[in-house]
C-alpha cells in the first residue's frame, strides 16, 4: 500500500485533509468515441476500480462525472468543465481517475490545469499511475504522464490519417455518405448506393438545369415529394 500512501501524502494522516475534514473526491470516467461508450465495458471498468480505490482508502466520493465519450485532445468538454466547476465550488480534495490519459491528453494544458487545481487544494489521483504530486519529483512524473498521453494521441492521429489517405487513393469513401447516398455491404464489399432521396435530388438538379428554377421553387418541389432541404442559401443566385 506504499503507493497509496504516497498519493494521499498531500493530506494529513488518516482520512483527514489539512483542514481536519474527511477527504472528499469526485470520480471522472470517459472514453474517446461513442462506439467505445456503446460497445465495451471500459466506462464500467473505470468506475469499478475508482470506487474500489476510494473505498479502500476511505475517500468520500461526492460527485461522479463523465460516464460518456469526450475527446481528451481538448479540455473544452462538457462533463469535464462541469467537474472542474464543481470541484472549485465545493473545494473538493481530489479528482480520481483510472489513468492520467482519462483526465486529459492535452499535454501542456493538462499540466496547467493540474497546477491551478493544486493551488486550490485539489489533487489529481490516478488509480493505475500513483504519484505524489505534492513533491517536485511527483509533479514532474505527473507532467510526463500528461505529455506522453498527448504524444500517444498525436501518433494515433498520424496513423489514422495515413490509413484514411490510403483508402482515398484506393477509391473508398471514408466519411459519412452525402445526403442521398448510403453505405451497404454486398458480397463482403462495402459500397455506396443512391437512395430514394438521392434520386429525388438528381431529378431536382435536372429540373434546375432544364428550366432554370429558383432554389425556392426546387425546395417546394422536393417538399411535395417528402424531402425537405435547407433554405440557408440560394444556389441560383451569384
MODELLER restraints for C-alpha pairs under 7 A, 6 or more apart:
rsr = mdl.restraints
at = mdl.atoms
rsr.add(forms.Gaussian(group=physical.xy_distance, feature=features.Distance(at['CA:3:A'], at['CA:130:A']), mean=5.95, stdev=0.5))
rsr.add(forms.Gaussian(group=physical.xy_distance, feature=features.Distance(at['CA:4:A'], at['CA:130:A']), mean=6.98, stdev=0.5))
rsr.add(forms.Gaussian(group=physical.xy_distance, feature=features.Distance(at['CA:6:A'], at['CA:131:A']), mean=6.63, stdev=0.5))
rsr.add(forms.Gaussian(group=physical.xy_distance, feature=features.Distance(at['CA:6:A'], at['CA:132:A']), mean=5.24, stdev=0.5))
rsr.add(forms.Gaussian(group=physical.xy_distance, feature=features.Distance(at['CA:7:A'], at['CA:125:A']), mean=6.73, stdev=0.5))
rsr.add(forms.Gaussian(group=physical.xy_distance, feature=features.Distance(at['CA:7:A'], at['CA:130:A']), mean=5.97, stdev=0.5))
rsr.add(forms.Gaussian(group=physical.xy_distance, feature=features.Distance(at['CA:7:A'], at['CA:131:A']), mean=5.52, stdev=0.5))
rsr.add(forms.Gaussian(group=physical.xy_distance, feature=features.Distance(at['CA:7:A'], at['CA:132:A']), mean=4.67, stdev=0.5))
rsr.add(forms.Gaussian(group=physical.xy_distance, feature=features.Distance(at['CA:9:A'], at['CA:132:A']), mean=6.84, stdev=0.5))
rsr.add(forms.Gaussian(group=physical.xy_distance, feature=features.Distance(at['CA:10:A'], at['CA:134:A']), mean=5.83, stdev=0.5))
rsr.add(forms.Gaussian(group=physical.xy_distance, feature=features.Distance(at['CA:11:A'], at['CA:17:A']), mean=4.55, stdev=0.5))
rsr.add(forms.Gaussian(group=physical.xy_distance, feature=features.Distance(at['CA:11:A'], at['CA:18:A']), mean=5.82, stdev=0.5))
rsr.add(forms.Gaussian(group=physical.xy_distance, feature=features.Distance(at['CA:12:A'], at['CA:18:A']), mean=5.48, stdev=0.5))
rsr.add(forms.Gaussian(group=physical.xy_distance, feature=features.Distance(at['CA:15:A'], at['CA:22:A']), mean=5.80, stdev=0.5))
rsr.add(forms.Gaussian(group=physical.xy_distance, feature=features.Distance(at['CA:15:A'], at['CA:23:A']), mean=5.91, stdev=0.5))
rsr.add(forms.Gaussian(group=physical.xy_distance, feature=features.Distance(at['CA:15:A'], at['CA:58:A']), mean=6.27, stdev=0.5))
rsr.add(forms.Gaussian(group=physical.xy_distance, feature=features.Distance(at['CA:16:A'], at['CA:22:A']), mean=4.64, stdev=0.5))
rsr.add(forms.Gaussian(group=physical.xy_distance, feature=features.Distance(at['CA:16:A'], at['CA:23:A']), mean=5.43, stdev=0.5))
rsr.add(forms.Gaussian(group=physical.xy_distance, feature=features.Distance(at['CA:17:A'], at['CA:23:A']), mean=5.66, stdev=0.5))
rsr.add(forms.Gaussian(group=physical.xy_distance, feature=features.Distance(at['CA:23:A'], at['CA:59:A']), mean=5.51, stdev=0.5))
rsr.add(forms.Gaussian(group=physical.xy_distance, feature=features.Distance(at['CA:23:A'], at['CA:60:A']), mean=6.12, stdev=0.5))
rsr.add(forms.Gaussian(group=physical.xy_distance, feature=features.Distance(at['CA:23:A'], at['CA:93:A']), mean=6.03, stdev=0.5))
rsr.add(forms.Gaussian(group=physical.xy_distance, feature=features.Distance(at['CA:24:A'], at['CA:59:A']), mean=5.97, stdev=0.5))
rsr.add(forms.Gaussian(group=physical.xy_distance, feature=features.Distance(at['CA:24:A'], at['CA:60:A']), mean=4.76, stdev=0.5))
rsr.add(forms.Gaussian(group=physical.xy_distance, feature=features.Distance(at['CA:24:A'], at['CA:61:A']), mean=6.07, stdev=0.5))
rsr.add(forms.Gaussian(group=physical.xy_distance, feature=features.Distance(at['CA:24:A'], at['CA:62:A']), mean=6.59, stdev=0.5))
rsr.add(forms.Gaussian(group=physical.xy_distance, feature=features.Distance(at['CA:24:A'], at['CA:92:A']), mean=5.50, stdev=0.5))
rsr.add(forms.Gaussian(group=physical.xy_distance, feature=features.Distance(at['CA:24:A'], at['CA:93:A']), mean=5.24, stdev=0.5))
rsr.add(forms.Gaussian(group=physical.xy_distance, feature=features.Distance(at['CA:24:A'], at['CA:94:A']), mean=6.49, stdev=0.5))
rsr.add(forms.Gaussian(group=physical.xy_distance, feature=features.Distance(at['CA:25:A'], at['CA:59:A']), mean=6.40, stdev=0.5))
rsr.add(forms.Gaussian(group=physical.xy_distance, feature=features.Distance(at['CA:25:A'], at['CA:60:A']), mean=5.81, stdev=0.5))
rsr.add(forms.Gaussian(group=physical.xy_distance, feature=features.Distance(at['CA:25:A'], at['CA:61:A']), mean=4.83, stdev=0.5))
rsr.add(forms.Gaussian(group=physical.xy_distance, feature=features.Distance(at['CA:25:A'], at['CA:62:A']), mean=6.07, stdev=0.5))
rsr.add(forms.Gaussian(group=physical.xy_distance, feature=features.Distance(at['CA:25:A'], at['CA:92:A']), mean=5.76, stdev=0.5))
rsr.add(forms.Gaussian(group=physical.xy_distance, feature=features.Distance(at['CA:25:A'], at['CA:93:A']), mean=5.73, stdev=0.5))
rsr.add(forms.Gaussian(group=physical.xy_distance, feature=features.Distance(at['CA:25:A'], at['CA:94:A']), mean=4.58, stdev=0.5))
rsr.add(forms.Gaussian(group=physical.xy_distance, feature=features.Distance(at['CA:25:A'], at['CA:95:A']), mean=5.56, stdev=0.5))
rsr.add(forms.Gaussian(group=physical.xy_distance, feature=features.Distance(at['CA:25:A'], at['CA:96:A']), mean=6.76, stdev=0.5))
rsr.add(forms.Gaussian(group=physical.xy_distance, feature=features.Distance(at['CA:26:A'], at['CA:61:A']), mean=5.29, stdev=0.5))
rsr.add(forms.Gaussian(group=physical.xy_distance, feature=features.Distance(at['CA:26:A'], at['CA:62:A']), mean=5.76, stdev=0.5))
rsr.add(forms.Gaussian(group=physical.xy_distance, feature=features.Distance(at['CA:26:A'], at['CA:63:A']), mean=4.64, stdev=0.5))
rsr.add(forms.Gaussian(group=physical.xy_distance, feature=features.Distance(at['CA:26:A'], at['CA:64:A']), mean=5.67, stdev=0.5))
rsr.add(forms.Gaussian(group=physical.xy_distance, feature=features.Distance(at['CA:26:A'], at['CA:94:A']), mean=6.54, stdev=0.5))
rsr.add(forms.Gaussian(group=physical.xy_distance, feature=features.Distance(at['CA:26:A'], at['CA:95:A']), mean=5.05, stdev=0.5))
rsr.add(forms.Gaussian(group=physical.xy_distance, feature=features.Distance(at['CA:26:A'], at['CA:96:A']), mean=6.14, stdev=0.5))
rsr.add(forms.Gaussian(group=physical.xy_distance, feature=features.Distance(at['CA:27:A'], at['CA:50:A']), mean=6.96, stdev=0.5))
rsr.add(forms.Gaussian(group=physical.xy_distance, feature=features.Distance(at['CA:27:A'], at['CA:61:A']), mean=6.98, stdev=0.5))
rsr.add(forms.Gaussian(group=physical.xy_distance, feature=features.Distance(at['CA:27:A'], at['CA:63:A']), mean=6.50, stdev=0.5))
rsr.add(forms.Gaussian(group=physical.xy_distance, feature=features.Distance(at['CA:27:A'], at['CA:64:A']), mean=4.98, stdev=0.5))
rsr.add(forms.Gaussian(group=physical.xy_distance, feature=features.Distance(at['CA:27:A'], at['CA:65:A']), mean=6.15, stdev=0.5))
rsr.add(forms.Gaussian(group=physical.xy_distance, feature=features.Distance(at['CA:27:A'], at['CA:95:A']), mean=5.84, stdev=0.5))
rsr.add(forms.Gaussian(group=physical.xy_distance, feature=features.Distance(at['CA:27:A'], at['CA:96:A']), mean=4.84, stdev=0.5))
rsr.add(forms.Gaussian(group=physical.xy_distance, feature=features.Distance(at['CA:27:A'], at['CA:97:A']), mean=6.05, stdev=0.5))
rsr.add(forms.Gaussian(group=physical.xy_distance, feature=features.Distance(at['CA:28:A'], at['CA:64:A']), mean=6.17, stdev=0.5))
rsr.add(forms.Gaussian(group=physical.xy_distance, feature=features.Distance(at['CA:28:A'], at['CA:65:A']), mean=4.84, stdev=0.5))
rsr.add(forms.Gaussian(group=physical.xy_distance, feature=features.Distance(at['CA:28:A'], at['CA:66:A']), mean=5.32, stdev=0.5))
rsr.add(forms.Gaussian(group=physical.xy_distance, feature=features.Distance(at['CA:28:A'], at['CA:96:A']), mean=6.40, stdev=0.5))
rsr.add(forms.Gaussian(group=physical.xy_distance, feature=features.Distance(at['CA:28:A'], at['CA:97:A']), mean=5.47, stdev=0.5))
rsr.add(forms.Gaussian(group=physical.xy_distance, feature=features.Distance(at['CA:29:A'], at['CA:43:A']), mean=6.22, stdev=0.5))
rsr.add(forms.Gaussian(group=physical.xy_distance, feature=features.Distance(at['CA:29:A'], at['CA:46:A']), mean=6.25, stdev=0.5))
rsr.add(forms.Gaussian(group=physical.xy_distance, feature=features.Distance(at['CA:29:A'], at['CA:47:A']), mean=6.60, stdev=0.5))
rsr.add(forms.Gaussian(group=physical.xy_distance, feature=features.Distance(at['CA:29:A'], at['CA:65:A']), mean=6.64, stdev=0.5))
rsr.add(forms.Gaussian(group=physical.xy_distance, feature=features.Distance(at['CA:29:A'], at['CA:66:A']), mean=4.88, stdev=0.5))
rsr.add(forms.Gaussian(group=physical.xy_distance, feature=features.Distance(at['CA:29:A'], at['CA:67:A']), mean=5.26, stdev=0.5))
rsr.add(forms.Gaussian(group=physical.xy_distance, feature=features.Distance(at['CA:29:A'], at['CA:97:A']), mean=6.44, stdev=0.5))
rsr.add(forms.Gaussian(group=physical.xy_distance, feature=features.Distance(at['CA:29:A'], at['CA:102:A']), mean=6.60, stdev=0.5))
rsr.add(forms.Gaussian(group=physical.xy_distance, feature=features.Distance(at['CA:30:A'], at['CA:43:A']), mean=6.30, stdev=0.5))
rsr.add(forms.Gaussian(group=physical.xy_distance, feature=features.Distance(at['CA:30:A'], at['CA:66:A']), mean=5.32, stdev=0.5))
rsr.add(forms.Gaussian(group=physical.xy_distance, feature=features.Distance(at['CA:30:A'], at['CA:67:A']), mean=5.44, stdev=0.5))
rsr.add(forms.Gaussian(group=physical.xy_distance, feature=features.Distance(at['CA:30:A'], at['CA:68:A']), mean=5.30, stdev=0.5))
rsr.add(forms.Gaussian(group=physical.xy_distance, feature=features.Distance(at['CA:30:A'], at['CA:69:A']), mean=5.49, stdev=0.5))
rsr.add(forms.Gaussian(group=physical.xy_distance, feature=features.Distance(at['CA:30:A'], at['CA:70:A']), mean=6.31, stdev=0.5))
rsr.add(forms.Gaussian(group=physical.xy_distance, feature=features.Distance(at['CA:30:A'], at['CA:102:A']), mean=6.18, stdev=0.5))
rsr.add(forms.Gaussian(group=physical.xy_distance, feature=features.Distance(at['CA:31:A'], at['CA:37:A']), mean=6.25, stdev=0.5))
rsr.add(forms.Gaussian(group=physical.xy_distance, feature=features.Distance(at['CA:31:A'], at['CA:43:A']), mean=6.88, stdev=0.5))
rsr.add(forms.Gaussian(group=physical.xy_distance, feature=features.Distance(at['CA:31:A'], at['CA:68:A']), mean=6.32, stdev=0.5))
rsr.add(forms.Gaussian(group=physical.xy_distance, feature=features.Distance(at['CA:31:A'], at['CA:69:A']), mean=4.61, stdev=0.5))
rsr.add(forms.Gaussian(group=physical.xy_distance, feature=features.Distance(at['CA:31:A'], at['CA:70:A']), mean=6.27, stdev=0.5))
rsr.add(forms.Gaussian(group=physical.xy_distance, feature=features.Distance(at['CA:32:A'], at['CA:69:A']), mean=5.03, stdev=0.5))
rsr.add(forms.Gaussian(group=physical.xy_distance, feature=features.Distance(at['CA:32:A'], at['CA:70:A']), mean=5.33, stdev=0.5))
rsr.add(forms.Gaussian(group=physical.xy_distance, feature=features.Distance(at['CA:32:A'], at['CA:71:A']), mean=4.88, stdev=0.5))
rsr.add(forms.Gaussian(group=physical.xy_distance, feature=features.Distance(at['CA:32:A'], at['CA:72:A']), mean=6.95, stdev=0.5))
rsr.add(forms.Gaussian(group=physical.xy_distance, feature=features.Distance(at['CA:33:A'], at['CA:69:A']), mean=5.17, stdev=0.5))
rsr.add(forms.Gaussian(group=physical.xy_distance, feature=features.Distance(at['CA:33:A'], at['CA:70:A']), mean=6.93, stdev=0.5))
rsr.add(forms.Gaussian(group=physical.xy_distance, feature=features.Distance(at['CA:34:A'], at['CA:69:A']), mean=5.60, stdev=0.5))
rsr.add(forms.Gaussian(group=physical.xy_distance, feature=features.Distance(at['CA:37:A'], at['CA:43:A']), mean=6.97, stdev=0.5))
rsr.add(forms.Gaussian(group=physical.xy_distance, feature=features.Distance(at['CA:37:A'], at['CA:68:A']), mean=6.10, stdev=0.5))
rsr.add(forms.Gaussian(group=physical.xy_distance, feature=features.Distance(at['CA:37:A'], at['CA:69:A']), mean=6.02, stdev=0.5))
rsr.add(forms.Gaussian(group=physical.xy_distance, feature=features.Distance(at['CA:43:A'], at['CA:67:A']), mean=6.10, stdev=0.5))
rsr.add(forms.Gaussian(group=physical.xy_distance, feature=features.Distance(at['CA:46:A'], at['CA:98:A']), mean=5.49, stdev=0.5))
rsr.add(forms.Gaussian(group=physical.xy_distance, feature=features.Distance(at['CA:50:A'], at['CA:96:A']), mean=6.72, stdev=0.5))
rsr.add(forms.Gaussian(group=physical.xy_distance, feature=features.Distance(at['CA:50:A'], at['CA:97:A']), mean=6.62, stdev=0.5))
rsr.add(forms.Gaussian(group=physical.xy_distance, feature=features.Distance(at['CA:50:A'], at['CA:98:A']), mean=6.22, stdev=0.5))
rsr.add(forms.Gaussian(group=physical.xy_distance, feature=features.Distance(at['CA:50:A'], at['CA:127:A']), mean=6.55, stdev=0.5))
rsr.add(forms.Gaussian(group=physical.xy_distance, feature=features.Distance(at['CA:53:A'], at['CA:127:A']), mean=6.84, stdev=0.5))
rsr.add(forms.Gaussian(group=physical.xy_distance, feature=features.Distance(at['CA:54:A'], at['CA:60:A']), mean=6.98, stdev=0.5))
rsr.add(forms.Gaussian(group=physical.xy_distance, feature=features.Distance(at['CA:65:A'], at['CA:79:A']), mean=6.01, stdev=0.5))
rsr.add(forms.Gaussian(group=physical.xy_distance, feature=features.Distance(at['CA:65:A'], at['CA:83:A']), mean=6.17, stdev=0.5))
rsr.add(forms.Gaussian(group=physical.xy_distance, feature=features.Distance(at['CA:66:A'], at['CA:79:A']), mean=5.34, stdev=0.5))
rsr.add(forms.Gaussian(group=physical.xy_distance, feature=features.Distance(at['CA:66:A'], at['CA:80:A']), mean=6.90, stdev=0.5))
rsr.add(forms.Gaussian(group=physical.xy_distance, feature=features.Distance(at['CA:70:A'], at['CA:77:A']), mean=6.36, stdev=0.5))
rsr.add(forms.Gaussian(group=physical.xy_distance, feature=features.Distance(at['CA:72:A'], at['CA:104:A']), mean=4.97, stdev=0.5))
rsr.add(forms.Gaussian(group=physical.xy_distance, feature=features.Distance(at['CA:72:A'], at['CA:105:A']), mean=5.08, stdev=0.5))
rsr.add(forms.Gaussian(group=physical.xy_distance, feature=features.Distance(at['CA:72:A'], at['CA:106:A']), mean=6.65, stdev=0.5))
rsr.add(forms.Gaussian(group=physical.xy_distance, feature=features.Distance(at['CA:73:A'], at['CA:104:A']), mean=6.94, stdev=0.5))
rsr.add(forms.Gaussian(group=physical.xy_distance, feature=features.Distance(at['CA:73:A'], at['CA:105:A']), mean=5.15, stdev=0.5))
rsr.add(forms.Gaussian(group=physical.xy_distance, feature=features.Distance(at['CA:73:A'], at['CA:106:A']), mean=5.05, stdev=0.5))
rsr.add(forms.Gaussian(group=physical.xy_distance, feature=features.Distance(at['CA:74:A'], at['CA:106:A']), mean=6.05, stdev=0.5))
rsr.add(forms.Gaussian(group=physical.xy_distance, feature=features.Distance(at['CA:92:A'], at['CA:122:A']), mean=6.13, stdev=0.5))
rsr.add(forms.Gaussian(group=physical.xy_distance, feature=features.Distance(at['CA:93:A'], at['CA:121:A']), mean=6.07, stdev=0.5))
rsr.add(forms.Gaussian(group=physical.xy_distance, feature=features.Distance(at['CA:93:A'], at['CA:122:A']), mean=4.55, stdev=0.5))
rsr.add(forms.Gaussian(group=physical.xy_distance, feature=features.Distance(at['CA:93:A'], at['CA:123:A']), mean=6.32, stdev=0.5))
rsr.add(forms.Gaussian(group=physical.xy_distance, feature=features.Distance(at['CA:94:A'], at['CA:122:A']), mean=4.96, stdev=0.5))
rsr.add(forms.Gaussian(group=physical.xy_distance, feature=features.Distance(at['CA:94:A'], at['CA:123:A']), mean=4.63, stdev=0.5))
rsr.add(forms.Gaussian(group=physical.xy_distance, feature=features.Distance(at['CA:94:A'], at['CA:124:A']), mean=5.68, stdev=0.5))
rsr.add(forms.Gaussian(group=physical.xy_distance, feature=features.Distance(at['CA:94:A'], at['CA:125:A']), mean=6.66, stdev=0.5))
rsr.add(forms.Gaussian(group=physical.xy_distance, feature=features.Distance(at['CA:95:A'], at['CA:123:A']), mean=6.25, stdev=0.5))
rsr.add(forms.Gaussian(group=physical.xy_distance, feature=features.Distance(at['CA:95:A'], at['CA:124:A']), mean=4.82, stdev=0.5))
rsr.add(forms.Gaussian(group=physical.xy_distance, feature=features.Distance(at['CA:95:A'], at['CA:125:A']), mean=5.99, stdev=0.5))
rsr.add(forms.Gaussian(group=physical.xy_distance, feature=features.Distance(at['CA:96:A'], at['CA:124:A']), mean=6.05, stdev=0.5))
rsr.add(forms.Gaussian(group=physical.xy_distance, feature=features.Distance(at['CA:96:A'], at['CA:125:A']), mean=4.75, stdev=0.5))
rsr.add(forms.Gaussian(group=physical.xy_distance, feature=features.Distance(at['CA:96:A'], at['CA:126:A']), mean=5.87, stdev=0.5))
rsr.add(forms.Gaussian(group=physical.xy_distance, feature=features.Distance(at['CA:97:A'], at['CA:103:A']), mean=6.50, stdev=0.5))
rsr.add(forms.Gaussian(group=physical.xy_distance, feature=features.Distance(at['CA:97:A'], at['CA:125:A']), mean=6.25, stdev=0.5))
rsr.add(forms.Gaussian(group=physical.xy_distance, feature=features.Distance(at['CA:97:A'], at['CA:126:A']), mean=4.96, stdev=0.5))
rsr.add(forms.Gaussian(group=physical.xy_distance, feature=features.Distance(at['CA:97:A'], at['CA:127:A']), mean=6.30, stdev=0.5))
rsr.add(forms.Gaussian(group=physical.xy_distance, feature=features.Distance(at['CA:98:A'], at['CA:126:A']), mean=5.41, stdev=0.5))
rsr.add(forms.Gaussian(group=physical.xy_distance, feature=features.Distance(at['CA:98:A'], at['CA:127:A']), mean=4.97, stdev=0.5))
rsr.add(forms.Gaussian(group=physical.xy_distance, feature=features.Distance(at['CA:98:A'], at['CA:128:A']), mean=6.08, stdev=0.5))
rsr.add(forms.Gaussian(group=physical.xy_distance, feature=features.Distance(at['CA:99:A'], at['CA:126:A']), mean=4.94, stdev=0.5))
rsr.add(forms.Gaussian(group=physical.xy_distance, feature=features.Distance(at['CA:99:A'], at['CA:127:A']), mean=6.24, stdev=0.5))
rsr.add(forms.Gaussian(group=physical.xy_distance, feature=features.Distance(at['CA:99:A'], at['CA:128:A']), mean=5.61, stdev=0.5))
rsr.add(forms.Gaussian(group=physical.xy_distance, feature=features.Distance(at['CA:99:A'], at['CA:129:A']), mean=6.12, stdev=0.5))
rsr.add(forms.Gaussian(group=physical.xy_distance, feature=features.Distance(at['CA:100:A'], at['CA:126:A']), mean=5.95, stdev=0.5))
rsr.add(forms.Gaussian(group=physical.xy_distance, feature=features.Distance(at['CA:100:A'], at['CA:145:A']), mean=6.47, stdev=0.5))
rsr.add(forms.Gaussian(group=physical.xy_distance, feature=features.Distance(at['CA:100:A'], at['CA:146:A']), mean=6.56, stdev=0.5))
rsr.add(forms.Gaussian(group=physical.xy_distance, feature=features.Distance(at['CA:101:A'], at['CA:146:A']), mean=6.69, stdev=0.5))
rsr.add(forms.Gaussian(group=physical.xy_distance, feature=features.Distance(at['CA:101:A'], at['CA:149:A']), mean=5.55, stdev=0.5))
rsr.add(forms.Gaussian(group=physical.xy_distance, feature=features.Distance(at['CA:104:A'], at['CA:110:A']), mean=6.00, stdev=0.5))
rsr.add(forms.Gaussian(group=physical.xy_distance, feature=features.Distance(at['CA:104:A'], at['CA:146:A']), mean=6.94, stdev=0.5))
rsr.add(forms.Gaussian(group=physical.xy_distance, feature=features.Distance(at['CA:105:A'], at['CA:146:A']), mean=6.09, stdev=0.5))
rsr.add(forms.Gaussian(group=physical.xy_distance, feature=features.Distance(at['CA:105:A'], at['CA:149:A']), mean=4.99, stdev=0.5))
rsr.add(forms.Gaussian(group=physical.xy_distance, feature=features.Distance(at['CA:105:A'], at['CA:150:A']), mean=4.56, stdev=0.5))
rsr.add(forms.Gaussian(group=physical.xy_distance, feature=features.Distance(at['CA:105:A'], at['CA:153:A']), mean=6.88, stdev=0.5))
rsr.add(forms.Gaussian(group=physical.xy_distance, feature=features.Distance(at['CA:106:A'], at['CA:150:A']), mean=5.54, stdev=0.5))
rsr.add(forms.Gaussian(group=physical.xy_distance, feature=features.Distance(at['CA:107:A'], at['CA:146:A']), mean=4.97, stdev=0.5))
rsr.add(forms.Gaussian(group=physical.xy_distance, feature=features.Distance(at['CA:107:A'], at['CA:147:A']), mean=4.38, stdev=0.5))
rsr.add(forms.Gaussian(group=physical.xy_distance, feature=features.Distance(at['CA:107:A'], at['CA:150:A']), mean=5.15, stdev=0.5))
rsr.add(forms.Gaussian(group=physical.xy_distance, feature=features.Distance(at['CA:108:A'], at['CA:147:A']), mean=6.90, stdev=0.5))
rsr.add(forms.Gaussian(group=physical.xy_distance, feature=features.Distance(at['CA:110:A'], at['CA:146:A']), mean=6.50, stdev=0.5))
rsr.add(forms.Gaussian(group=physical.xy_distance, feature=features.Distance(at['CA:111:A'], at['CA:143:A']), mean=5.81, stdev=0.5))
rsr.add(forms.Gaussian(group=physical.xy_distance, feature=features.Distance(at['CA:111:A'], at['CA:146:A']), mean=6.90, stdev=0.5))
rsr.add(forms.Gaussian(group=physical.xy_distance, feature=features.Distance(at['CA:117:A'], at['CA:123:A']), mean=6.72, stdev=0.5))
rsr.add(forms.Gaussian(group=physical.xy_distance, feature=features.Distance(at['CA:131:A'], at['CA:138:A']), mean=5.32, stdev=0.5))
rsr.add(forms.Gaussian(group=physical.xy_distance, feature=features.Distance(at['CA:131:A'], at['CA:142:A']), mean=6.69, stdev=0.5))
rsr.add(forms.Gaussian(group=physical.xy_distance, feature=features.Distance(at['CA:132:A'], at['CA:138:A']), mean=4.75, stdev=0.5))
rsr.add(forms.Gaussian(group=physical.xy_distance, feature=features.Distance(at['CA:133:A'], at['CA:139:A']), mean=4.18, stdev=0.5))
rsr.add(forms.Gaussian(group=physical.xy_distance, feature=features.Distance(at['CA:133:A'], at['CA:142:A']), mean=6.73, stdev=0.5))
rsr.add(forms.Gaussian(group=physical.xy_distance, feature=features.Distance(at['CA:164:A'], at['CA:174:A']), mean=6.70, stdev=0.5))
rsr.add(forms.Gaussian(group=physical.xy_distance, feature=features.Distance(at['CA:168:A'], at['CA:174:A']), mean=6.98, stdev=0.5))
rsr.add(forms.Gaussian(group=physical.xy_distance, feature=features.Distance(at['CA:177:A'], at['CA:183:A']), mean=6.97, stdev=0.5))
rsr.add(forms.Gaussian(group=physical.xy_distance, feature=features.Distance(at['CA:179:A'], at['CA:198:A']), mean=6.81, stdev=0.5))
rsr.add(forms.Gaussian(group=physical.xy_distance, feature=features.Distance(at['CA:180:A'], at['CA:194:A']), mean=5.86, stdev=0.5))
rsr.add(forms.Gaussian(group=physical.xy_distance, feature=features.Distance(at['CA:180:A'], at['CA:195:A']), mean=5.32, stdev=0.5))
rsr.add(forms.Gaussian(group=physical.xy_distance, feature=features.Distance(at['CA:180:A'], at['CA:197:A']), mean=4.83, stdev=0.5))
rsr.add(forms.Gaussian(group=physical.xy_distance, feature=features.Distance(at['CA:180:A'], at['CA:198:A']), mean=3.40, stdev=0.5))
rsr.add(forms.Gaussian(group=physical.xy_distance, feature=features.Distance(at['CA:181:A'], at['CA:192:A']), mean=6.37, stdev=0.5))
rsr.add(forms.Gaussian(group=physical.xy_distance, feature=features.Distance(at['CA:181:A'], at['CA:193:A']), mean=5.49, stdev=0.5))
rsr.add(forms.Gaussian(group=physical.xy_distance, feature=features.Distance(at['CA:181:A'], at['CA:194:A']), mean=4.42, stdev=0.5))
rsr.add(forms.Gaussian(group=physical.xy_distance, feature=features.Distance(at['CA:181:A'], at['CA:195:A']), mean=5.34, stdev=0.5))
rsr.add(forms.Gaussian(group=physical.xy_distance, feature=features.Distance(at['CA:181:A'], at['CA:198:A']), mean=6.07, stdev=0.5))
rsr.add(forms.Gaussian(group=physical.xy_distance, feature=features.Distance(at['CA:182:A'], at['CA:192:A']), mean=5.44, stdev=0.5))
rsr.add(forms.Gaussian(group=physical.xy_distance, feature=features.Distance(at['CA:182:A'], at['CA:193:A']), mean=5.61, stdev=0.5))
rsr.add(forms.Gaussian(group=physical.xy_distance, feature=features.Distance(at['CA:182:A'], at['CA:194:A']), mean=6.56, stdev=0.5))
rsr.add(forms.Gaussian(group=physical.xy_distance, feature=features.Distance(at['CA:182:A'], at['CA:195:A']), mean=6.82, stdev=0.5))
rsr.add(forms.Gaussian(group=physical.xy_distance, feature=features.Distance(at['CA:183:A'], at['CA:190:A']), mean=6.74, stdev=0.5))
rsr.add(forms.Gaussian(group=physical.xy_distance, feature=features.Distance(at['CA:183:A'], at['CA:191:A']), mean=5.60, stdev=0.5))
rsr.add(forms.Gaussian(group=physical.xy_distance, feature=features.Distance(at['CA:183:A'], at['CA:192:A']), mean=4.51, stdev=0.5))
rsr.add(forms.Gaussian(group=physical.xy_distance, feature=features.Distance(at['CA:183:A'], at['CA:193:A']), mean=6.47, stdev=0.5))
rsr.add(forms.Gaussian(group=physical.xy_distance, feature=features.Distance(at['CA:184:A'], at['CA:190:A']), mean=5.64, stdev=0.5))
rsr.add(forms.Gaussian(group=physical.xy_distance, feature=features.Distance(at['CA:184:A'], at['CA:191:A']), mean=5.31, stdev=0.5))
rsr.add(forms.Gaussian(group=physical.xy_distance, feature=features.Distance(at['CA:184:A'], at['CA:192:A']), mean=6.24, stdev=0.5))
rsr.add(forms.Gaussian(group=physical.xy_distance, feature=features.Distance(at['CA:185:A'], at['CA:191:A']), mean=6.05, stdev=0.5))
rsr.add(forms.Gaussian(group=physical.xy_distance, feature=features.Distance(at['CA:197:A'], at['CA:227:A']), mean=6.87, stdev=0.5))
rsr.add(forms.Gaussian(group=physical.xy_distance, feature=features.Distance(at['CA:204:A'], at['CA:218:A']), mean=6.30, stdev=0.5))
rsr.add(forms.Gaussian(group=physical.xy_distance, feature=features.Distance(at['CA:214:A'], at['CA:236:A']), mean=5.78, stdev=0.5))
rsr.add(forms.Gaussian(group=physical.xy_distance, feature=features.Distance(at['CA:215:A'], at['CA:234:A']), mean=5.30, stdev=0.5))
rsr.add(forms.Gaussian(group=physical.xy_distance, feature=features.Distance(at['CA:215:A'], at['CA:235:A']), mean=6.26, stdev=0.5))
rsr.add(forms.Gaussian(group=physical.xy_distance, feature=features.Distance(at['CA:215:A'], at['CA:236:A']), mean=6.03, stdev=0.5))
rsr.add(forms.Gaussian(group=physical.xy_distance, feature=features.Distance(at['CA:219:A'], at['CA:228:A']), mean=6.89, stdev=0.5))
rsr.add(forms.Gaussian(group=physical.xy_distance, feature=features.Distance(at['CA:219:A'], at['CA:229:A']), mean=6.21, stdev=0.5))
rsr.add(forms.Gaussian(group=physical.xy_distance, feature=features.Distance(at['CA:222:A'], at['CA:228:A']), mean=6.40, stdev=0.5))
